[in-house]
Amino acid sequence: MALACPNIFDELSRIRTASVPFDPNHDHTTIVAQLRESCLSHGFLAAAPQNLVEPAELLSVIVVRAAAQTPAFLNPRIVYAGGSRIQIDACGNVHLIRDGERVAPIVEVKRPSKMITELFVA
């Protein structure tokens, strides 16, 4: 079931919902499957629960598109971040209207060039 691409102006209150604490004993199969499908369906480079229109557990889960795979990371924690680089980025939650079409604004953001994380891959 591909979920519709959200718009921050329609989903603002849900996006501002606080995350629930990560529970390693909880079965995250459903939300990971929805994130994978949403990531592939909309061409996102990554998808988090906030990218889903339907109510979802807002917790520390992210799916990243890596070639033909979409690994899911549960409760990632940044141990080290250093260096810097400029990256062009966009967000699936924000849309503007240009010539009658919905488009995601593209921005340049400063990101670390090196990062070490602790995570569990689902």
MMTF fields as JSON, N, C-alpha, C and O atoms, coordinates in Angstrom:
{
  "mmtfVersion": "1.0.0",
  "mmtfProducer": "UNKNOWN",
  "numBonds": 487,
  "numAtoms": 488,
  "numGroups": 122,
  "numChains": 1,
  "numModels": 1,
  "chainsPerModel": [1],
  "groupsPerChain": [122],
  "chainIdList": ["A"],
  "bondAtomList": [4, 2, 8, 6, 12, 10, 16, 14, 20, 18, 24, 22, 28, 26, 32, 30, 36, 34, 40, 38, 44, 42, 48, 46, 52, 50, 56, 54, 60, 58, 64, 62, 68, 66, 72, 70, 76, 74, 80, 78, 84, 82, 88, 86, 92, 90, 96, 94, 100, 98, 104, 102, 108, 106, 112, 110, 116, 114, 120, 118, 124, 122, 128, 126, 132, 130, 136, 134, 140, 138, 144, 142, 148, 146, 152, 150, 156, 154, 160, 158, 164, 162, 168, 166, 172, 170, 176, 174, 180, 178, 184, 182, 188, 186, 192, 190, 196, 194, 200, 198, 204, 202, 208, 206, 212, 210, 216, 214, 220, 218, 224, 222, 228, 226, 232, 230, 236, 234, 240, 238, 244, 242, 248, 246, 252, 250, 256, 254, 260, 258, 264, 262, 268, 266, 272, 270, 276, 274, 280, 278, 284, 282, 288, 286, 292, 290, 296, 294, 300, 298, 304, 302, 308, 306, 312, 310, 316, 314, 320, 318, 324, 322, 328, 326, 332, 330, 336, 334, 340, 338, 344, 342, 348, 346, 352, 350, 356, 354, 360, 358, 364, 362, 368, 366, 372, 370, 376, 374, 380, 378, 384, 382, 388, 386, 392, 390, 396, 394, 400, 398, 404, 402, 408, 406, 412, 410, 416, 414, 420, 418, 424, 422, 428, 426, 432, 430, 436, 434, 440, 438, 444, 442, 448, 446, 452, 450, 456, 454, 460, 458, 464, 462, 468, 466, 472, 470, 476, 474, 480, 478, 484, 482],
  "bondOrderList": [1, 1, 1, 1, 1, 1, 1, 1, 1, 1, 1, 1, 1, 1, 1, 1, 1, 1, 1, 1, 1, 1, 1, 1, 1, 1, 1, 1, 1, 1, 1, 1, 1, 1, 1, 1, 1, 1, 1, 1, 1, 1, 1, 1, 1, 1, 1, 1, 1, 1, 1, 1, 1, 1, 1, 1, 1, 1, 1, 1, 1, 1, 1, 1, 1, 1, 1, 1, 1, 1, 1, 1, 1, 1, 1, 1, 1, 1, 1, 1, 1, 1, 1, 1, 1, 1, 1, 1, 1, 1, 1, 1, 1, 1, 1, 1, 1, 1, 1, 1, 1, 1, 1, 1, 1, 1, 1, 1, 1, 1, 1, 1, 1, 1, 1, 1, 1, 1, 1, 1, 1],
  "groupList": [{"groupName": "MET", "atomNameList": ["N", "CA", "C", "O"], "elementList": ["N", "C", "C", "O"], "formalChargeList": [0, 0, 0, 0], "bondAtomList": [1, 0, 2, 1, 3, 2], "bondOrderList": [1, 1, 2], "singleLetterCode": "M", "chemCompType": "L-PEPTIDE LINKING"}, {"groupName": "ALA", "atomNameList": ["N", "CA", "C", "O"], "elementList": ["N", "C", "C", "O"], "formalChargeList": [0, 0, 0, 0], "bondAtomList": [1, 0, 2, 1, 3, 2], "bondOrderList": [1, 1, 2], "singleLetterCode": "A", "chemCompType": "L-PEPTIDE LINKING"}, {"groupName": "LEU", "atomNameList": ["N", "CA", "C", "O"], "elementList": ["N", "C", "C", "O"], "formalChargeList": [0, 0, 0, 0], "bondAtomList": [1, 0, 2, 1, 3, 2], "bondOrderList": [1, 1, 2], "singleLetterCode": "L", "chemCompType": "L-PEPTIDE LINKING"}, {"groupName": "CYS", "atomNameList": ["N", "CA", "C", "O"], "elementList": ["N", "C", "C", "O"], "formalChargeList": [0, 0, 0, 0], "bondAtomList": [1, 0, 2, 1, 3, 2], "bondOrderList": [1, 1, 2], "singleLetterCode": "C", "chemCompType": "L-PEPTIDE LINKING"}, {"groupName": "PRO", "atomNameList": ["N", "CA", "C", "O"], "elementList": ["N", "C", "C", "O"], "formalChargeList": [0, 0, 0, 0], "bondAtomList": [1, 0, 2, 1, 3, 2], "bondOrderList": [1, 1, 2], "singleLetterCode": "P", "chemCompType": "L-PEPTIDE LINKING"}, {"groupName": "ASN", "atomNameList": ["N", "CA", "C", "O"], "elementList": ["N", "C", "C", "O"], "formalChargeList": [0, 0, 0, 0], "bondAtomList": [1, 0, 2, 1, 3, 2], "bondOrderList": [1, 1, 2], "singleLetterCode": "N", "chemCompType": "L-PEPTIDE LINKING"}, {"groupName": "ILE", "atomNameList": ["N", "CA", "C", "O"], "elementList": ["N", "C", "C", "O"], "formalChargeList": [0, 0, 0, 0], "bondAtomList": [1, 0, 2, 1, 3, 2], "bondOrderList": [1, 1, 2], "singleLetterCode": "I", "chemCompType": "L-PEPTIDE LINKING"}, {"groupName": "PHE", "atomNameList": ["N", "CA", "C", "O"], "elementList": ["N", "C", "C", "O"], "formalChargeList": [0, 0, 0, 0], "bondAtomList": [1, 0, 2, 1, 3, 2], "bondOrderList": [1, 1, 2], "singleLetterCode": "F", "chemCompType": "L-PEPTIDE LINKING"}, {"groupName": "ASP", "atomNameList": ["N", "CA", "C", "O"], "elementList": ["N", "C", "C", "O"], "formalChargeList": [0, 0, 0, 0], "bondAtomList": [1, 0, 2, 1, 3, 2], "bondOrderList": [1, 1, 2], "singleLetterCode": "D", "chemCompType": "L-PEPTIDE LINKING"}, {"groupName": "GLU", "atomNameList": ["N", "CA", "C", "O"], "elementList": ["N", "C", "C", "O"], "formalChargeList": [0, 0, 0, 0], "bondAtomList": [1, 0, 2, 1, 3, 2], "bondOrderList": [1, 1, 2], "singleLetterCode": "E", "chemCompType": "L-PEPTIDE LINKING"}, {"groupName": "SER", "atomNameList": ["N", "CA", "C", "O"], "elementList": ["N", "C", "C", "O"], "formalChargeList": [0, 0, 0, 0], "bondAtomList": [1, 0, 2, 1, 3, 2], "bondOrderList": [1, 1, 2], "singleLetterCode": "S", "chemCompType": "L-PEPTIDE LINKING"}, {"groupName": "ARG", "atomNameList": ["N", "CA", "C", "O"], "elementList": ["N", "C", "C", "O"], "formalChargeList": [0, 0, 0, 0], "bondAtomList": [1, 0, 2, 1, 3, 2], "bondOrderList": [1, 1, 2], "singleLetterCode": "R", "chemCompType": "L-PEPTIDE LINKING"}, {"groupName": "THR", "atomNameList": ["N", "CA", "C", "O"], "elementList": ["N", "C", "C", "O"], "formalChargeList": [0, 0, 0, 0], "bondAtomList": [1, 0, 2, 1, 3, 2], "bondOrderList": [1, 1, 2], "singleLetterCode": "T", "chemCompType": "L-PEPTIDE LINKING"}, {"groupName": "VAL", "atomNameList": ["N", "CA", "C", "O"], "elementList": ["N", "C", "C", "O"], "formalChargeList": [0, 0, 0, 0], "bondAtomList": [1, 0, 2, 1, 3, 2], "bondOrderList": [1, 1, 2], "singleLetterCode": "V", "chemCompType": "L-PEPTIDE LINKING"}, {"groupName": "HIS", "atomNameList": ["N", "CA", "C", "O"], "elementList": ["N", "C", "C", "O"], "formalChargeList": [0, 0, 0, 0], "bondAtomList": [1, 0, 2, 1, 3, 2], "bondOrderList": [1, 1, 2], "singleLetterCode": "H", "chemCompType": "L-PEPTIDE LINKING"}, {"groupName": "GLN", "atomNameList": ["N", "CA", "C", "O"], "elementList": ["N", "C", "C", "O"], "formalChargeList": [0, 0, 0, 0], "bondAtomList": [1, 0, 2, 1, 3, 2], "bondOrderList": [1, 1, 2], "singleLetterCode": "Q", "chemCompType": "L-PEPTIDE LINKING"}, {"groupName": "GLY", "atomNameList": ["N", "CA", "C", "O"], "elementList": ["N", "C", "C", "O"], "formalChargeList": [0, 0, 0, 0], "bondAtomList": [1, 0, 2, 1, 3, 2], "bondOrderList": [1, 1, 2], "singleLetterCode": "G", "chemCompType": "PEPTIDE LINKING"}, {"groupName": "TYR", "atomNameList": ["N", "CA", "C", "O"], "elementList": ["N", "C", "C", "O"], "formalChargeList": [0, 0, 0, 0], "bondAtomList": [1, 0, 2, 1, 3, 2], "bondOrderList": [1, 1, 2], "singleLetterCode": "Y", "chemCompType": "L-PEPTIDE LINKING"}, {"groupName": "LYS", "atomNameList": ["N", "CA", "C", "O"], "elementList": ["N", "C", "C", "O"], "formalChargeList": [0, 0, 0, 0], "bondAtomList": [1, 0, 2, 1, 3, 2], "bondOrderList": [1, 1, 2], "singleLetterCode": "K", "chemCompType": "L-PEPTIDE LINKING"}],
  "groupTypeList": [0, 1, 2, 1, 3, 4, 5, 6, 7, 8, 9, 2, 10, 11, 6, 11, 12, 1, 10, 13, 4, 7, 8, 4, 5, 14, 8, 14, 12, 12, 6, 13, 1, 15, 2, 11, 9, 10, 3, 2, 10, 14, 16, 7, 2, 1, 1, 1, 4, 15, 5, 2, 13, 9, 4, 1, 9, 2, 2, 10, 13, 6, 13, 13, 11, 1, 1, 1, 15, 12, 4, 1, 7, 2, 5, 4, 11, 6, 13, 17, 1, 16, 16, 10, 11, 6, 15, 6, 8, 1, 3, 16, 5, 13, 14, 2, 6, 11, 8, 16, 9, 11, 13, 1, 4, 6, 13, 9, 13, 18, 11, 4, 10, 18, 0, 6, 12, 9, 2, 7, 13, 1],
  "groupIdList": [1, 2, 3, 4, 5, 6, 7, 8, 9, 10, 11, 12, 13, 14, 15, 16, 17, 18, 19, 20, 21, 22, 23, 24, 25, 26, 27, 28, 29, 30, 31, 32, 33, 34, 35, 36, 37, 38, 39, 40, 41, 42, 43, 44, 45, 46, 47, 48, 49, 50, 51, 52, 53, 54, 55, 56, 57, 58, 59, 60, 61, 62, 63, 64, 65, 66, 67, 68, 69, 70, 71, 72, 73, 74, 75, 76, 77, 78, 79, 80, 81, 82, 83, 84, 85, 86, 87, 88, 89, 90, 91, 92, 93, 94, 95, 96, 97, 98, 99, 100, 101, 102, 103, 104, 105, 106, 107, 108, 109, 110, 111, 112, 113, 114, 115, 116, 117, 118, 119, 120, 121, 122],
  "secStructList": [7, 7, 7, 7, 7, 7, 7, 2, 2, 2, 2, 2, 2, 2, 2, 6, 1, 7, 7, 7, 7, 7, 7, 6, 6, 1, 7, 7, 2, 2, 2, 2, 2, 2, 2, 2, 2, 2, 2, 2, 2, 2, 6, 7, 1, 3, 3, 7, 4, 4, 4, 7, 1, 1, 7, 7, 7, 7, 1, 1, 3, 3, 3, 3, 7, 5, 6, 6, 5, 7, 7, 3, 3, 3, 3, 3, 3, 3, 3, 3, 3, 3, 7, 7, 3, 3, 3, 3, 3, 3, 7, 6, 6, 7, 7, 3, 3, 3, 6, 6, 3, 3, 3, 7, 7, 3, 3, 3, 3, 3, 3, 7, 1, 3, 3, 3, 3, 3, 3, 3, 3, 7],
  "xCoordList": [0.848, 0.0, 0.894, 1.498, 0.98, 1.77, 0.992, -0.197, 1.653, 1.005, 1.189, 2.221, 0.212, 0.293, 1.436, 1.786, 2.004, 3.075, 2.45, 1.556, 2.901, 2.252, 2.66, 3.596, 1.949, 2.261, 2.284, 1.33, 3.362, 3.52, 2.35, 2.014, 1.721, 0.641, -0.63, -1.462, -0.78, -1.914, -1.636, -2.562, -0.376, 0.016, 0.771, 1.369, 0.757, 1.604, 1.393, 2.367, 0.148, -0.068, 0.448, 0.997, 0.284, 0.785, 2.31, 2.923, 2.923, 4.376, 4.962, 6.06, 4.233, 4.712, 4.439, 4.815, 3.789, 3.536, 4.869, 5.73, 5.027, 6.286, 6.48, 5.518, 7.729, 8.042, 7.774, 7.9, 7.405, 7.283, 8.661, 9.426, 8.991, 10.316, 10.5, 9.556, 11.699, 12.004, 11.926, 12.5, 11.219, 11.082, 11.647, 11.023, 12.816, 13.416, 12.578, 12.803, 11.628, 10.778, 9.544, 8.826, 9.291, 8.125, 8.404, 9.531, 7.402, 7.53, 7.345, 6.253, 8.4, 8.372, 8.179, 8.4, 7.773, 7.64, 6.722, 7.072, 5.563, 4.585, 5.117, 5.048, 5.643, 6.112, 7.323, 7.461, 8.209, 9.365, 8.894, 9.425, 7.911, 7.37, 6.741, 6.933, 5.983, 5.368, 6.429, 6.293, 7.477, 8.542, 9.278, 9.596, 9.55, 10.224, 9.379, 9.891, 8.099, 7.227, 7.094, 7.11, 6.961, 6.858, 8.144, 8.1, 9.28, 10.581, 10.708, 11.115, 10.365, 10.476, 9.412, 9.709, 8.175, 7.074, 7.27, 6.935, 7.814, 7.953, 9.358, 9.615, 10.268, 11.629, 12.415, 13.388, 12.0, 12.747, 14.105, 14.228, 15.116, 16.406, 16.342, 17.082, 15.458, 15.25, 13.829, 13.241, 13.277, 11.934, 11.905, 12.475, 11.236, 11.045, 9.542, 8.775, 9.099, 7.658, 6.94, 5.762, 7.622, 6.999, 6.635, 5.824, 7.23, 6.912, 5.62, 5.144, 5.038, 3.827, 2.604, 2.547, 1.625, 0.406, -0.469, -1.022, -0.596, -1.441, -0.788, 0.437, -1.591, -0.997, 0.028, -0.223, 1.164, 2.244, 2.918, 2.842, 3.582, 4.371, 5.522, 6.281, 5.666, 6.78, 7.934, 8.038, 8.778, 9.899, 11.154, 11.134, 12.23, 13.531, 13.696, 14.339, 13.115, 13.256, 13.482, 12.82, 14.405, 14.605, 14.953, 15.695, 14.413, 14.737, 15.516, 15.116, 16.616, 17.475, 17.555, 17.77, 17.378, 17.495, 18.974, 19.668, 19.449, 20.846, 20.851, 20.776, 20.94, 20.856, 19.523, 18.472, 19.539, 18.288, 17.759, 16.702, 18.476, 18.065, 17.532, 17.848, 16.725, 16.237, 16.407, 15.441, 17.628, 17.832, 17.112, 17.006, 16.62, 15.944, 16.861, 17.474, 16.943, 17.762, 16.846, 16.069, 16.942, 16.108, 16.923, 17.995, 16.408, 17.014, 18.475, 19.319, 18.799, 20.197, 20.62, 19.841, 21.851, 22.403, 23.736, 24.586, 23.922, 25.176, 26.203, 25.994, 27.309, 28.398, 29.424, 29.994, 29.652, 30.624, 30.165, 29.69, 30.305, 30.066, 31.148, 31.366, 31.822, 32.886, 33.027, 32.417, 33.834, 34.003, 32.728, 31.742, 32.74, 31.514, 31.538, 32.595, 30.357, 30.162, 28.819, 27.952, 28.642, 27.359, 26.627, 27.199, 25.366, 24.559, 23.266, 22.679, 22.835, 21.54, 20.497, 20.646, 19.44, 18.469, 17.061, 16.862, 16.094, 14.674, 13.937, 14.499, 12.697, 11.907, 10.556, 9.877, 10.18, 8.903, 7.709, 6.579, 7.933, 6.827, 6.473, 5.443, 7.3, 7.075, 6.896, 7.703, 5.836, 5.607, 5.232, 4.565, 5.671, 5.252, 4.525, 4.658, 3.77, 3.074, 3.806, 3.962, 4.256, 4.923, 4.282, 4.305, 3.71, 3.032, 1.983, 1.852, 1.236, 0.172, 0.634, -0.195, 1.939, 2.496, 3.027, 3.573, 2.863, 3.452, 4.927, 5.269, 5.791, 7.23, 7.803, 7.339, 8.809, 9.503, 10.605, 11.385, 10.681, 11.772, 13.109, 13.221, 14.107, 15.442, 16.336, 16.353, 17.082, 17.947, 19.342, 19.524, 20.324, 21.664, 21.772, 21.425, 22.249, 22.408, 23.833, 24.488, 24.296, 25.619, 25.467, 24.682, 26.212, 26.165, 27.584, 28.564, 27.685, 29.015, 29.545, 28.765, 30.85, 31.429, 31.805, 32.026, 31.876, 32.167, 31.178, 30.886, 30.671, 29.718, 29.847, 29.998, 29.784, 29.777, 28.496, 28.18, 27.752, 26.495, 26.478, 27.155, 25.681, 25.333, 23.912, 23.055, 23.647, 22.287, 22.04, 22.958, 20.788, 20.349, 19.717, 18.782, 20.212, 19.665, 18.589, 18.822, 17.397, 16.281, 16.273, 15.412],
  "yCoordList": [-1.17, 0.0, 1.232, 1.562, 1.904, 3.132, 4.248, 4.433, 4.973, 6.062, 7.36, 7.563, 8.229, 9.505, 10.346, 10.255, 11.161, 12.062, 13.212, 13.89, 13.441, 14.453, 15.879, 16.1, 16.823, 18.244, 18.798, 18.619, 19.465, 19.943, 20.81, 20.818, 21.544, 22.438, 21.657, 22.132, 20.459, 19.604, 18.746, 18.341, 18.473, 17.482, 18.09, 17.354, 19.411, 20.077, 19.564, 19.323, 19.391, 18.954, 17.536, 17.237, 16.658, 15.292, 15.259, 14.515, 16.064, 16.099, 16.602, 16.202, 17.475, 18.001, 17.053, 17.351, 15.915, 14.944, 14.397, 14.011, 14.367, 13.883, 12.405, 11.642, 12.016, 10.611, 9.797, 10.286, 8.557, 7.652, 7.044, 6.888, 6.701, 6.115, 4.809, 4.04, 4.582, 3.362, 2.171, 2.202, 1.127, -0.094, -1.253, -1.67, -1.778, -2.852, -4.13, -4.993, -4.268, -5.463, -5.333, -6.312, -4.151, -3.917, -4.421, -4.314, -4.961, -5.424, -4.224, -3.661, -3.837, -2.669, -3.062, -2.247, -4.293, -4.798, -3.937, -3.612, -3.565, -2.807, -1.437, -1.057, -0.698, 0.655, 0.613, 1.474, -0.368, -0.488, -0.804, -0.246, -1.684, -2.003, -0.772, -0.529, 0.013, 1.232, 2.249, 2.908, 2.377, 3.321, 2.893, 3.728, 1.605, 1.112, 1.395, 1.883, 1.094, 1.306, 2.789, 3.172, 3.624, 5.061, 5.604, 6.432, 5.144, 5.586, 5.259, 6.109, 4.043, 3.627, 4.28, 4.717, 4.35, 4.902, 6.369, 6.801, 7.137, 8.578, 9.003, 10.188, 8.042, 8.378, 9.101, 9.791, 8.95, 9.584, 8.896, 7.704, 9.636, 9.04, 8.375, 7.432, 8.871, 8.289, 8.605, 9.584, 7.787, 8.02, 7.713, 6.721, 8.573, 8.413, 8.423, 8.779, 8.043, 8.008, 9.322, 9.306, 10.447, 11.731, 11.874, 12.731, 11.036, 11.08, 10.361, 10.462, 9.635, 8.883, 9.718, 10.362, 9.711, 10.489, 9.824, 10.5, 8.511, 7.818, 7.879, 7.939, 7.864, 7.919, 6.804, 5.648, 7.166, 6.207, 6.48, 7.582, 5.447, 5.662, 6.581, 6.263, 7.689, 8.582, 8.188, 8.664, 7.333, 6.861, 6.846, 7.226, 6.408, 6.462, 5.311, 4.306, 5.468, 4.496, 5.298, 6.312, 4.857, 5.513, 4.444, 3.507, 4.589, 3.705, 4.539, 5.658, 4.009, 4.729, 3.93, 2.718, 4.625, 3.954, 3.863, 4.877, 2.642, 2.406, 1.441, 0.226, 1.994, 1.209, 0.47, 1.106, -0.856, -1.614, -2.004, -2.627, -1.648, -2.029, -0.828, 0.319, -1.11, -0.062, -0.558, -1.002, -0.485, -0.935, -0.021, 1.186, -0.612, 0.143, 0.206, -0.789, 1.384, 1.583, 1.921, 2.874, 1.139, 1.334, 1.99, 1.508, 3.088, 3.804, 4.177, 3.913, 4.797, 5.186, 6.304, 7.21, 6.229, 7.274, 7.731, 6.907, 9.024, 9.57, 9.554, 10.151, 8.865, 8.791, 9.877, 10.477, 10.122, 11.136, 11.759, 11.057, 13.068, 13.78, 14.845, 15.634, 14.864, 15.842, 16.225, 15.616, 17.235, 17.742, 18.423, 18.473, 18.942, 19.519, 19.492, 19.502, 19.456, 19.486, 20.131, 20.15, 20.647, 21.229, 20.183, 19.591, 19.966, 18.98, 19.638, 20.446, 19.294, 19.758, 18.783, 17.57, 19.305, 18.446, 18.965, 20.133, 18.086, 18.442, 17.596, 16.642, 17.929, 17.207, 16.835, 17.668, 15.569, 15.109, 15.68, 15.559, 16.304, 16.86, 18.285, 18.804, 18.922, 20.325, 20.442, 19.923, 21.127, 21.351, 22.796, 23.441, 23.284, 24.586, 24.337, 23.267, 25.308, 25.188, 26.061, 27.265, 25.442, 26.177, 25.756, 24.576, 26.705, 26.431, 25.327, 24.449, 25.391, 24.43, 23.057, 22.166, 22.862, 21.577, 21.679, 22.71, 20.604, 20.546, 20.194, 19.183, 21.005, 20.732, 20.88, 21.7, 20.08, 20.199, 21.24, 21.171, 22.205, 23.178, 22.491, 21.609, 22.893, 22.314, 23.357, 24.521, 22.923, 23.839, 23.243, 22.031, 24.106, 23.651, 23.599, 24.562, 22.483, 22.333, 21.9, 21.235, 22.285, 21.879, 20.567, 20.477, 19.561, 18.244, 17.838, 18.329, 16.947, 16.43, 15.565, 14.91, 15.557, 14.712, 13.337, 12.396, 13.22, 11.942, 11.742, 12.663, 10.522, 10.245, 8.793, 7.895, 8.581, 7.233, 7.104, 7.964, 6.025, 5.818, 4.438, 3.511, 4.338, 3.048, 2.797, 3.67, 1.632, 1.376, -0.106, -0.926, -0.415, -1.783, -1.776, -1.016, -2.607, -2.662, -3.732, -4.879, -3.343, -4.302, -4.982, -5.822],
  "zCoordList": [0.0, 0.0, 0.0, 1.021, -1.119, -1.18, -0.496, -0.753, 0.353, 1.067, 0.303, -0.337, 0.363, -0.353, 0.197, 1.374, -0.671, -0.251, 0.542, 0.034, 1.77, 2.606, 2.247, 1.48, 2.81, 2.688, 4.102, 4.86, 4.457, 5.83, 6.281, 7.466, 5.354, 5.757, 6.099, 6.872, 5.523, 5.85, 7.074, 7.776, 7.33, 8.325, 9.506, 10.292, 9.648, 10.635, 12.053, 12.766, 12.476, 13.852, 14.064, 15.125, 13.078, 13.218, 13.209, 13.975, 12.341, 12.268, 13.591, 13.977, 14.278, 15.562, 16.731, 17.865, 16.468, 17.527, 18.031, 17.241, 19.334, 19.907, 19.598, 19.517, 19.429, 19.197, 20.441, 21.563, 20.229, 21.367, 21.593, 20.641, 22.826, 23.086, 22.302, 22.122, 21.854, 21.121, 22.069, 23.157, 21.657, 22.446, 21.623, 20.647, 22.0, 21.19, 21.17, 20.32, 22.076, 22.111, 21.223, 21.02, 20.699, 19.847, 18.432, 17.948, 17.778, 16.394, 15.461, 15.383, 14.759, 13.872, 12.408, 11.513, 12.164, 10.8, 9.94, 8.805, 10.454, 9.66, 9.267, 8.098, 10.225, 9.898, 8.985, 8.116, 9.156, 8.266, 6.845, 5.884, 6.7, 5.368, 4.726, 3.535, 5.512, 4.971, 4.561, 3.531, 5.358, 5.028, 3.766, 2.919, 3.638, 2.427, 1.19, 0.182, 1.265, 0.111, -0.223, -1.392, 0.816, 0.597, -0.016, -0.926, 0.477, -0.035, -1.522, -2.313, -1.896, -3.296, -4.173, -5.284, -3.682, -4.48, -4.826, -5.929, -3.882, -4.092, -4.479, -4.69, -4.574, -4.974, -3.896, -4.198, -2.625, -1.532, -1.395, -1.677, -0.965, -0.642, 0.725, 1.002, 1.573, 2.902, 3.335, 2.875, 4.213, 4.725, 6.21, 6.667, 6.953, 8.393, 8.652, 7.757, 9.849, 10.115, 9.8, 9.443, 9.924, 9.638, 8.164, 7.814, 7.279, 5.853, 5.513, 4.382, 6.463, 6.196, 6.52, 7.568, 5.625, 5.84, 6.893, 7.761, 6.822, 7.778, 9.158, 9.262, 10.207, 11.552, 11.73, 11.388, 12.26, 12.454, 13.784, 14.328, 14.298, 15.504, 15.122, 14.206, 15.789, 15.481, 16.392, 17.522, 15.901, 16.69, 15.835, 14.664, 16.432, 15.758, 14.775, 15.08, 13.606, 12.518, 11.248, 11.027, 10.419, 9.123, 8.097, 8.391, 6.896, 5.779, 4.778, 4.457, 4.284, 3.351, 2.06, 2.079, 0.931, -0.365, -0.714, -0.794, -0.921, -1.282, -2.463, -2.283, -3.67, -4.906, -4.922, -4.837, -5.027, -5.106, -3.732, -3.63, -2.683, -1.331, -0.559, -0.874, 0.449, 1.356, 2.788, 3.408, 3.317, 4.699, 5.68, 5.461, 6.76, 7.819, 9.03, 9.417, 9.617, 10.801, 11.97, 11.908, 13.022, 14.196, 15.3, 15.665, 15.825, 16.939, 16.701, 17.558, 15.537, 15.306, 16.256, 16.551, 16.724, 17.59, 17.026, 16.688, 16.924, 16.409, 17.535, 18.591, 17.296, 18.265, 17.957, 18.868, 16.68, 16.26, 14.951, 14.058, 14.835, 13.582, 13.451, 14.371, 12.31, 12.114, 10.656, 9.777, 10.409, 9.061, 8.591, 9.327, 7.387, 6.852, 5.335, 4.704, 4.778, 3.335, 3.065, 3.938, 1.896, 1.493, 0.659, -0.256, 0.983, 0.275, -0.189, 0.53, -1.373, -1.859, -1.336, -1.49, -0.717, -0.047, -0.287, -0.62, -0.114, -0.204, 0.816, 1.353, 1.087, 2.081, 1.481, 0.88, 1.654, 1.132, 1.871, 1.397, 3.029, 3.81, 3.411, 3.841, 2.603, 2.257, 0.745, -0.025, 0.33, -1.094, -1.355, -0.547, -2.488, -2.986, -4.305, -4.899, -4.754, -6.04, -7.051, -6.848, -8.143, -9.214, -10.524, -10.874, -11.251, -12.52, -12.364, -13.217, -11.252, -11.012, -10.556, -10.365, -10.378, -9.956, -8.531, -8.137, -7.76, -6.419, -6.551, -7.164, -5.991, -6.026, -4.624, -3.832, -4.332, -3.05, -3.211, -4.161, -2.294, -2.391, -2.153, -1.301, -2.899, -2.779, -2.125, -2.528, -1.105, -0.367, -0.231, -0.346, 0.014, 0.347, 1.861, 2.546, 2.382, 3.826, 4.14, 3.337, 5.313, 5.77, 6.529, 7.473, 6.121, 6.742, 7.16, 6.602, 8.138, 8.473, 7.331, 6.64, 7.128, 6.087, 6.649, 5.888, 7.973, 8.617, 9.756, 10.519, 9.852, 10.928, 11.358, 10.531, 12.655, 13.207, 14.004, 14.827, 13.762, 14.475, 15.113, 14.67, 16.167, 16.746, 16.287, 16.428, 15.745, 15.275, 15.166, 15.196, 15.04, 14.779, 13.397, 13.146, 12.509, 11.16, 11.119, 11.501, 10.648, 10.567, 9.226, 8.965]
}
